[in-house]
Amino acid sequence: MPDLEILIQSLGLVVIVAPSVLLCWLGIPSLLGRPLPESWVHRVVQTVIWTGLLAALAVLGLMLVSDQTHVMVVGRQWVHIPHYHFAFKLVFDRLSVPLVILTFLLCGTIGAFAARYLHRESGFNRFFVLYSVFLLGMTVASLAGTIETLFAGWELVGLSSAFLVAFYHERRGPVANGLHVWSVYRVSDAALLIASVVMHHLSGEGDFDKLIRGEGSWPFGSPTLSVSQATLAGLLLVVAAAGKSALIPFSGWLPRAMEGPTPSSAVFYGALSVHLGAFLMLRVSPLLDASPVTCAVIVVLGLASAAFGALANRVQTDIKSALSFASLTQVGLIFAEIGLGLRYIPLVHILGHACWRTLQFLRAPTVLHDFRQLENAVGGSLAARRQSWEQWIPENWRNWAYRFALERGELDQGLFNWFVNPVRELFIACDRYERLLLQGNPPPQKLGTEPWTRVLEETP
């Protein structure tokens, strides 16, 4: 049995090292100004991904044969002092193994599609370098055994996502939308970082298995935190997950992300990245079980996002935006399932939805061509079908729902009005007040509301 565990750990190292090798293989020649030819890039990508996929499948088979449910592959203490430690840990368990297999499987499929889709594109090599960054980030996040390790993979996924949204940087629209996506990700990342600090403050560590009391691996066990502590950490993690998975009120960035190439839209917002928030909720699910308030928030947030996605999906004029809102609907339902206390059902939902949505995104470029051929064959436009239950809804309600969906709930404008602009005005006021101090004007002896009111009024 010890020899078998050593074999599992060795194969696990192959799973982890493979994306790193791909990034170095593609990235270093690019930094030296000598990128690999397209044919070489395609062969390297497929070779590395097949290696990682076969190693992950071998780990799964050996874990089933040996009846092991939790195997630590890498565990390194970076900081260790009394009542506090910081560790880099990668584990294989019931949750991480399916997701890492899904990651290699879908990335291999999309990589093969992208090699043809982006043939002779000027940014061909740049796409695959960012694609390898994403693969590394998803692998690290999937296998993370501590919240710090997960944060490292989380950041790599967000960074590659924002750059691929702005892939066609010769146009202003993709760059602006990429910056918008990155700004929303900053809110999500800040919430995850604060949650990490809170968990360290409450328990002295960020290891997921140490936060759970009892034998066995995910999803069994009970948290070591109290109800109030679990609620505080859980709500911060919900904000992080909502930002990454585009739940309300962060849903406005999802259609903006469709500016990127179709392969990146498929791998990010149809298959893997959009489910990373749900994966985080599953990873900390024993913590959620101790906080009914957090579970209720997750259910409400998931159902509201699912309803919003279903409404917005019906009025989109381009197929990629329609698919993105269809993804939001399913992701919202997955969150609702997690909030209701289900564990394996949302995991299976993630795996099935990711595969199905990937197929739809990759099929999207040719759908319009096929519809045009079908219309030419029948000699006219295809009639739109209205659901039978729609006739029972009052017309003014239908008009309101149509305007609401067409404007996408004005979520972007709401974020600017209620979050971005107040913070911006506060920072401008602080800057103006600092300039007054540097110009030699003595600060007031007693700070009240009057100096700040004057500065805000003078702010353009």
PyMOL commands that set and color helices and strands:
alter all, ss='L'
color gray80, all
select helices_A, chain A and resi 2-31+38-66+96-117+124-143+147-165+172-203+227-244+253-259+262-271+273-283+285-289+292-313+319-339+344-378+388-392+395-406+408-438+449-458
alter helices_A, ss='H'
color red, helices_A
select strands_A, chain A and resi 70-81+84-93+212-213+222-223
alter strands_A, ss='S'
color yellow, strands_A
deselect
rebuild
show_as cartoon
